[in-house]
Amino acid sequence: MKRHFFTLFVATVVCLATTGDAIARKKARTKAVHVAPVSSKKVAEAGLAEARLIEVYQLVAKAQGREALTKAESLVQDYPNFQLAQLVYGDLLAARMRPIRTLGDVPEPMLQAAAPMLSELRDESQMRVKALRERPPPGAVPSQFLALSLRNKHAIAVDASRSRLYLFENRPTGLVLVADYYISVGKSGLEKNSEGDLRTPLGVYFITSNLDPKSLKDLYGSGALPINYPNVLDSKRGKTGGGIWLHGTPRGQFSRPPLATDGCVVLANPDLDQVIRTVEVRTTPVVISPRLNWVTPNSARSDSKPFEDVLTAWQNAKSSGKLDRVLSFYSPDFNSNGKTLTEWTPALRSELDKVRGRAIQLKDLSFLRWTDAADTMVVTFGEVADGTRSGPTKRQYWGRQGSQWKIFYEGVIG
């Protein structure tokens, strides 16, 4: 096999030797998320498809061409619709006869017609390598996850800069990264504003349902998990549109280019299957960020302390039963499902009358932070008065106004 090809791949996947441990970790994480037995070997090994491709890259970088070709052939046999793997396999075969100048070095007569697809596959390759080289620091969590109740058994974070979805398990000791997957986002990029703009929204969302794959078109692959776009903050900002899902790919396509969807977050079907089998509807938060900021759990808790103090002050005010004191925590532009603060105040007064000064407890409390041009907290809790066994599950949106936090939405979600 020509040495030129090895030189190319060393340049293409520079520093891939550092991903050897990442592959081992990925294999371990993939096994960890299997929460139910599976009968299909392909589904059981699905999370390893990408790791197997990266292993081929590593073998090429080490000038082990024969081994790389064998691994690539096995990979495309197991996943014949994995187009990027097929491209690499084709290059490895061609390299036995001639020098390879670039990833996807097709014959000149085919180049013009193949150029758009080759560009997309090269982009996909770069994003997969980038994400596996730039691993999150051990034990770190995205900065949005300040506090999660144990009712939030899992959490999802999407880093668009790496075309990556990170899946966390929420254990008594805190969030643990258990798997991560290549994903595609909107054709026009990020920050969805309106219907049909082909952009993926940014913010804090929750999975709202799990759609039956039998009811879906082939475009959506093996299933779909809708999220609650537009959320309260989106609506406050006048954003429109809907139908944003985490979903799979058509049967003939293993994965899509990094920028390829109408605004949804798209995974390979085997990867989506793992996510669907793992997460729960309604309680699983989904953060979609242009670039995740990874912090230590201790740092996250420290950053959340000032807000926790404000939330405790609101809780004490609600426990006091004094309407004016409680209202001081609400923003003048408050809106609850179409009701202004004035229109909603009678409902608050009725709640206080029922509590009659009994202490309010916040059960299963979680809060997530979203920061862009503004600073927002998304808070979920069960509100239980002393002497009662249960109460409504509420969600609040708090916004920072200068140095103060104010509630601009509150509603019952369960």
Phi, psi and omega in degrees: 000139187292140181294333180305323182293320178296319179300317178301311185290327175299320178290321183292321185241042181309137180073014181293341178302334180285350182268002180302315178294326180297321179296316179299318179295320181296321177298318180294319181293321181300318178293327185293331186271359178285102184262358178214147180295145179234146183265336184274125179298322182295319178293319181298328183260005190303318182294348181267353184301313179295317179299324178293323176296315179297326178297322175298314178304316182296318180297321177296316180298333179267009180064029177258068189296318182297316178295321179298317180297318179298315180295318181295319178298317178297321181296314182288335174292320179285327183228074184297341179265009178277091190297321179296318177297321178297322179297314179297318179298317178299319177297319180296322176293315181295328182294345178285342185247334186203161176295145178253124186270332184201163177297123184080048184276079182278159178302148185307316182300335182266351192297315184298315181291327184272349189305312181299315180293321178298319179299317179295318180292324176295320177298316179300315180300315181297319182291322178296316180294316181303314182293327181277339174279318185263074184282148173300146177301141180305131177080357182279160179227156174299142186296342180290335185273084182281315181204129178235134173292155176293348172291335173276084188292335179218164176213152182234138174228133180250126176250103185293331181294340179246005184049053190222139172247128180251129181252126182245146169256133181264102182260167177305333180272354179125185181287137178231127177288120184249342179193158172212150190220148171293139179221164173244148177235192189299146178304324181264009177098222192244177176065068178300136178236330186212161178305130173079010181277359175061032179244151177267132182291157176242135178151195179254122183229176177223144175292128186258336182195173178232106187281139178294121181301336179293339181268000187255153172288161182301332180308326186269000173069221191274004178162179181204140176239098178295149173242166189272050168276136356282134176278185184301317180295319178301313181297320178300327180271004176081018180282146184233179181101186182177193179066037177268120186233157159267119183214178186264197184243159175302155185302328182277003185225121181290316180212167181245164179299164182304320179245096190210357188254174175274008180135346180282170172257120189244132177244161169299145184305315180298323178292317177299320179303318179296317179297314182299320181289345187260313190274164178248146176290144174078325184263353184266113176283148178231111176264128176243117187232148174296327177200122182287141173255116185266130182227164175283150177304322179296321178294320178298316180295321179296318179295331183276348187302313180302320179291320178303322178297320178294317180297320177296322178296320176297316179301317179294322178295318179295322179293332181289336181080006183267114187301310184299322180295320179292317183297338181295346180269357185256143181283146177302332180267021178306142177214129178237097179054045177096350180264133175287173180300319179297317181289332183272339185304320177303324178294322177294318179299320179297320177298316181294324178296322180289324180288321177054046174079004177285150181295142177259132176251141177256105183266148176051050184283133171220148173213140181236145184250135173236124182233121170224248174288340178230171181244122186230141172245132175251112190243132178231137181197160168266127182262111186235123177278146177306137181093356177239156184269336184211171179196179182290150170269125185241156171231133177240147169245122178251139175238145178276125177243099188068239179263002185247148172262132179229146179276123176249358172205142171211134179202159178273130180244359180177000000 
